Amino acid sequence: MNLRDAANATGEMLGKTDVFATDGAMKRIANNLTIGLANVKKTRFTWNLAKKMMAESGGEMTQEMMIDIATEAAKNSSRIHKETRDGINLMVKMLQEEGNDDLVGAVLDVFKVSNDVHNWKDFDAWMHQKIVGGEFNGKVKTGQMIRELQQVMINSMLSGPKTPLRAIIGTTVNGYLNAINEAFGAIIRQPFTNDVIARKASVAKMKGMFELVPEAFKVFQDNFNAKWNADFADIRTRYTEPPTKGDIQWESERRWTELRGTDSEKAAMYLLNTGRTLNNNKILSWSPRALAATDDTFRWLLARSRSKEKAMRSVLEESGDNWKAITPEALRKAEDLHYNNLLDQDGNINFGKDAWLKQQFEEITLTSELKGFAAKLDDVFNSAPLVKPFYLFARTGINGLNLTFKNTPLLGALHKESIDILKHTGDDFTKLQRYGIHNAEDLASARSLFAG
């Protein structure tokens, strides 16, 4: 319990104070871990010695044998304690030199669930799972070695110009068609709904998409240059999965393998390193870098055009019948306000603050979360990680078919999303939240998009 409590307390202190200070939080964890793990090793040593003696004596345990076992255990006590202490000090030193709070937090997570003494020896098993993969703490995960080999396979599939070019053209067509359809749909619906604000806001969004084209080229160039010089581990595309917490502590994994890894773990690290070297080669990974730059550019483009739409809506609502109040300065101020609200503390665009915008981005990039039968494929391919890359390509294909079905005239009216949007009444949007619709404005945009 002391170790678990200390780990919980230390986790709360991360980022607020130096947990590696002399006689600090990590020192207390190291002491508790040394005592607990040393006791485990002493008990295991004593039990193995007893089994060996009982096997030699035909299953009998005499008092003399018990005295010999106690004597032998006492002789090895200092050695066991020293080996344990050196191993724990190595772990703490590695964590301190890495200087990564995510890694420290991930290690502390191992100890936060320590309700019994067996979890105190789980650090090596945790590192083994991170590198090689397998089961740890009741969960089966894919190791870094397989992840790197998956990425090598994806880069190989994307090495030609065909797939990236189709992705760039497809994303462009989808993005601009959605904006055009929404604007024309709002124009068509206005005589029936008398919703002037929705029409002007949708037109402002479409107009903004075209006005931003020159700037978008510059943004793409900047993004491509940034991705070209970035570590490949930091690059995310529609054909890759985001890293989980603690997935990118490469240097710590390498050092642990060199110092404490078995031959099989060292072989896995060699393959991991080879895959990482290939993936970091800029020529071999040019395509994912271009795709990542494309997605980031459209993330910016959709955020800017959405801000123009929201700015027009808010200024129209505030001005009422006073059309003179609608000035370029007022629109620019409202646009900047909305756009800044989409940024996180690091200045990156966070679609989590606008569900409808997030849904639109995932739709045009074909990265929407799969549902129903298609979603169950995720479990199937997780059990066969070496073929998982084929599933990542299939995911965009499934989303592409869904988008085509949804946008096909007449046939699109039979799509479940279209039916749910058209028949919705009232102010409760709970059932529509799966489509990114949380309010009446989003519903009007969705209906305009359908009408267009």
N, C-alpha and C positions, 0 to 999 in steps of 0.2 A: 504493500500500500504506500510506503514512503516513496518508492521510486515513481509510482504512478502520480502521486500528489505533486512531487517535485517537478515531474515532466509537465503536468498541467500548468503549474505556476510559472515555469520557465517559458512555456509557449505563450502565455499572456505577456511576458516581458520582452519578447522578440521585437526588435525595432524601436524599443523605448529605452533600453539600457544595454550595457555591455554584459551579456550573459557569460562571457568568458573571463571576466575579471577575476583577480586572485581571490580565492575563497568565495567565489560567486556562485551563481545558480548551476552552471555546468560542472563546477567542481564538486558540488554536493551530489549531483546525479552520478558523476564518475565514481565517487566514494561508495554510494549505495550500490551501484552496478558492480563494482569490484567485489564488495562483500558478498552480494547475492550470487554472482557468477562463480566466485571462488568456492562458496559453499556447495553450489551445484556440482562443480568439478571434483571437490573432495568426496562428496557423497557418491558420485559415479565411480571414482577411483576405488573407494572402499568396497562398494558393491561388486565391482568387477573382480577385485582381489578375493572377496569372499566366495564368489561363484567359482573362481579358479581353484581355490583350496578345497571347496566342497566336492568339486568334480574329481579331484585327485584322491580324496578320502572316501569316495563312494557315497557321497551325499550327507556325510556326518559333519557336525560343527561342534568342536570341543572347546573347552575354556582356554586351552593353550593356543588354539588357532585364533580365537577372538583376541587374545593378548597380542599375538603376532600381527594381526590385521591392524589393531590400534597403534602398535609401534611403527609399522610401515607407513600408515597414514600420517602419523605425526612427523616422520622423517621427510615426507614429501609435501607437507603442508606449506612450508615456506616457498618451495619451488612453484607449487601451484598458484599461490597467492601472487608471487612475482610475475609469473607468466600472464596471469589475468590482469594484473595492474598495468603491465606494459602494453597489453592489447587494448585496454580501455584508453590509456593515455595516447596511443596511436590514433584511435578513433577521434578523440577530442581534439588532438592537434590537427588532424586532417580537416575536421569541420571548421576549426578556427582559421586555418590558413586559406580555406576555400572562400570564407567571407560571404557566404550566401545564406540568407535567412530562410529561403525556401528549403534548402537542403537540411538545415538545422531543424526546421519545423517538421520535415518529413521523418527525420530520425526520432524526434520527440514523439511523433505519432505512434511509433512502434512501442514506446514505453508507456504511453497514456492508457493503453489497454491492458497493462500488466496487472492482472488480478492474481496471477500465480507465478511461481518462481521460474517456470519454463520459458516465459517470454523474455526473461533477462538474457538469454543466449541467442536472441533472434536477430541481432544486428547482421551477423554474417549471412544468415538465411535471407534477410531482406535485400542485402547487396547482391546475393546470388540471383534472386528473382529479378532484380532490376537489369542485370546483365544478360543472364541466360533465359530467364522466364520461368514459369512454373507456379506452384502453389505456395503461398505464404499467408499465415494468419487466416486460413480458410478461403482465400481468394486466389483465383488463377489469373495471371496477367502475362501479357506478351513482353519478353525482354527486349532490351535495347539492340541486341544483336539482330533479332528478327526484324525489328523496326527499321534498322539501317538497310537490311537486305530488301525489305519491302520497298524502301525508297529508291534503291538502286534499280529495282524492276520498273518502278513508275518512271524514273528518269529515262530508262531505256525505251519504254513505250512512247515517251514524249520527245524522243530525240529528234524526230523528223518535224518539219514545219506544219504538217497537215492539222494535227490536233490543236496546237496553240492558235493557229490562224482561224480555225473554225470556232474555237472558244471566244476569241476576241470579236470576230464578226457577229457570232450569235448573241453575245452579251450586248453588243452595241444595238443590234436590231431589236432585241427584246426590250431593252431599256427605253429606246426612243419610241417604239410602237406603243408601249404602255402609256407613256406620256401623251402621245397623240390620241390614242383611243379614249383616255380619260377626259381630255379636253373636248373632243368631238361629242363624247357621250354626255358631258355636262351641258353642252350647247343644245343637244337634242332633247334633253330632259327639262330644260328651263321653262318652255311653254306650259309644261304639265305640273312642274313643282314650284315655279316662280322663285327658284333659288338662284338669284343673281350672284350672290357671293361665291357659291360653289363654282359657277361658270367662270367668273373672273379669276378665282384662285387656281383653277385647273389650267386656264389659258396662261396665267403667269408662270406656272410650273413648266408647261411645254415651251413657252418662249425662253425661259431661263435655260432649259436643256440645250437649246440651239445657240443662245448667246454665250454659253460657257465653253463652246467647242474649242476656240483658240487657247483659252486658259487650260482646258483639259489636256491638250497636247503637251503643254509645258509641265503640268502636274505628272503626266505619264512619264515624261523624260526624267524628271527628278526621281520619281518612284523607281524607275528601271535602274538608274544609276545607284540608288541606295540598295536595291535588291542585289545588284551585280556585285557589290562590295560587301554584302552581309554574309554572316555565317549561315550556312544552309540550314542549320538547326532552327534558325529564327524565321525561316520562310514557310508560309502556309498558303496552300492553294486549295482549289475545290477537289483536288485528287489526293490530298493528304489530310490527316487528322491532327487536331491540335494536341500539343504535348500535355500530359498530366503533370501535376505538382511533383517536382523532384525528378523529372525525366531527363533534364539537360545538364546534370552535374557530371559531365564527361570526365574532367580531370580527377575528381574524387574517385570515380569508379576505376579509372585506370590505375591510380596509385594503390587503391585497396587490393586490386587484382595482383599487382606486382608483389605486394608485401604479404598478403594472406590468401590469395586465390589458389585453388587446386589446379592441376594440369588441365582439366577440362574447362575450367573457368578462364584460364589463360588462353586456351585455344579459342574460346568464344570471344574473348577480348581482342584477339588478333583478327578474327573475322569482322568484328565490330569496327575496329580501327581501319581495316581495309575498305569496308563499306562507307565509313565516314569520309575517308580520303577521296574516294570516287565521287561521293555526293557533294563534297566541297569544291570539286574541280569546276571552275566557272564554265568551261566549254561543255562539259558533260551535263551540266545542270542549267544550261541557258534557258531551256523551255519553261521549267517551273518558276524561274526568276521572272521571266516575261509575264507568265500567268499571274503571279503574285502582284506584279506592278499593275496589271490590267484590273484585277479585282480591287486593289486599293484606289485606283483612279476612279472607278465607278462608285466606290463607296463615298468618295469625296463628291463626285458629280451628283449623285442622288441626294446627298445631304444638303448640298447647296441649292438644288432645285426645290427640294422639300422646304427649305427655309424661305425661298421666294414665295412659294405657295402659302405657307403659314403667315408670312409677312403681309401679303395681300389680304388674306382673310381677316387678320387682327386689325389692320388699318381700316378696312371697310366697316367692320363691326364697331370700331371706336368712333368713326366719323359720322356714321348714320347717314342723314341726308345732306350733310355738309361736304360735298364733293371737293371743295377747295382745300380741305384738310389733307387730301391724298396727294402728297408731294414726294418727289424722288428721295428727299432727305428722310421723310417719315418711313418710307418703305425700306430704305437702306438700314435705318436704325432698327426696325423690327426684324429685318432679315438677320442682321448681325447678332441680335439678342437670341433668336431661336437657334442659330448655328452654334453660338457659344454654349448654349445649353446642351448641345449634343456632344460636346467635348468632355473627356474625363480629365482628371487632375494632371495627366501627362500630355494633354493636348491632342490625344487620339480620338477619333470619332467612335462614339459608343452608341450603337443602334439599340441597345437595351432601353434607352430612354424614349424610344419612339417605336412601338410595336408594329405599326403599319409600314413604316419605312423599312424596318428589318424584314418584314414579310416580302416587300417589294424587291429588296436587294437579293434575298435568297431565291426568289422566283426567277429573276432574270439571269442569275448566275447558276441556276439549276442545282442549288445546294440545300433546298428545303429538306427538312427532316422527313424521312419516309414514314408512312403510316400503314397500318393493316398488315397484309401478308408480306409486303416488301420490307417492313420494319423487322420482321422475324428473320430475314436473311442475315441481319447483323449478328445474331447469335450463332447462326450456322457458320459464318465466315470467321468469327472470333475463335471458333474451335479449330480452324485450319488457317492460321495466320499467314502462311506462305502464299496462299491464294487470295488474301484479303485485298491486294491491289486491284484485282479484277472486279471486285465488288464496288470499290470506290469509283471505277469507271462506269459500272452499271448504274450506280446511283444517279449520275447526271443524265444517263439515258432514260431512266424511269421518270425523272422529273421533267425531262424534255417531252416525253409522251403525254404526261399529265398537263403540261402547259399548252401543248398543241390541242388536246381535247378541250380544254377550258376555253380557248380562244377561237375555236372553229364555229362559224356562224350556225345558228339553230342547234347544232349538236351540243354546243357549249352550254345551252340552257338546261341540259340533262345532267350536267356536272353537279355533284353534291354541294360543292362550295357555292355555285351559282344559285341553286335552289334555296339554300339556307339564307343567302344574302337577300334574295328577292322576296321571300315570304316573311322576313323578320318584321315584327311590330313591337312597339313599346320601347322603354328605356333600359331594359335589362339586356346587356350585350355579352353576358357570360358565355352563351353558346357560340358566339362569333369570335371570341378571343383567340381561338385556334387559327383564325385567318388574319390575326393582327388587328382586328376591329374592336376598339374599346369605347367608342363614343359615336355620336350622330355624324360628326364630320367625317370620320373614317368610313362609316357606312355609306354616306353620300359619295365619297370618292370611289368606293368599291362598286356601287351601282352605276356610276358614270363610266367606270372602266368596262363594265359588262355591256352597257348600252353602246359604247363606242366600238 
